[in-house]
Amino acid sequence: MKIIRSPEVLQREMRRQSRRGREIGFVPTMGALHDGHLALVRRAHRENDLVVVSLFVNPTQFGPKEDFKRYPRPFREDCRKLRWAKVDYVFYPPVKAIYPEGDSAYVDFAPRENGVDLTHVLCGKFRPGHFRGVATVVAKLFCLVGPDRVYFGAKDYQQTVVVRRLIRDLHLGIKFCLCPTVREKDGLAMSSRNRYLDPAERRQALEISKTLFWIRKEILRGNRQIARLRRRAIQNLRKTVDRLQYLEIVDPESLSPLSRFQPSMVALVACYVGKTRLIDNVIIKTRPRRNPG
Ligand code: AMP
């Protein structure tokens, strides 16, 4: 496994590999790796000749009062996991290499007629500038790696929609691969931030996935009163978590909130448990009803 810190060296190496006909799978991460990340790596392995993982805590996607400084950076442990997973290249750049002094180009999304877009709803509403930071770093990393396929987790559902759109609108010609959320045995979505939780908070946090699973179960058993379901879920979750930022049931592509049933939906939550901000979601796909007769 090669560890590369310089963007130029990485780009040169990746171009050399592409010229040799190697297909490159890329998994961008912020490190503090868990089984969710490793599931993306395993899939990238199955579908490509080479796997590249980036470990980069991207400052531009954190707000001024967020946990950028505190974010865990267990580099040696991450490397051990990646070596074990037989990753070919680890890209571990210093912040200055990705954002050289005086850099000014970024990637952002234009608002739609109604003033909102994919990046100003849900998490974007509570984390101004977050998706501009995500889109910018992802675009930079894609340019450096030149991957054939990229792997993202459904855990960060809004991010997957934003990155998909970036690939499409900028004609990047990269295949986007969506991987399911990996959960702990009891249902809690794996996250690098779970390590902030003390045992009592860990128990509180469990209510997030429980609530989302309840919504999915209700819809799958035929409950079509989406607005009412959402209200009940909010009432329930508010009893347990410390600050609910949103619980929305939305269209999987436009992220527009839904008050009526449709065959494909996503329910998403963002909330604080203690000082830790957690997000989770479930994708709900109902089978089309057969026409009677
Ligand atoms: P992060 O390091 O949190 O930026 O995540 C890097 C990638 O891993 C993103 O595509 C995430 O969506 C994905 N990821 C994080 N947690 C999970 C999980 N529990 N299951 C699946 N993918 C995940």
Residues whose N, C-alpha, C, O or C-beta is under 5 A from the ligand:
A	BS01	AMP	P28 T29 M30 G31 G36 H37 Y151 F152 G153 A154 K155 D156 C179 P180 T181 V182 A189 M190 S191
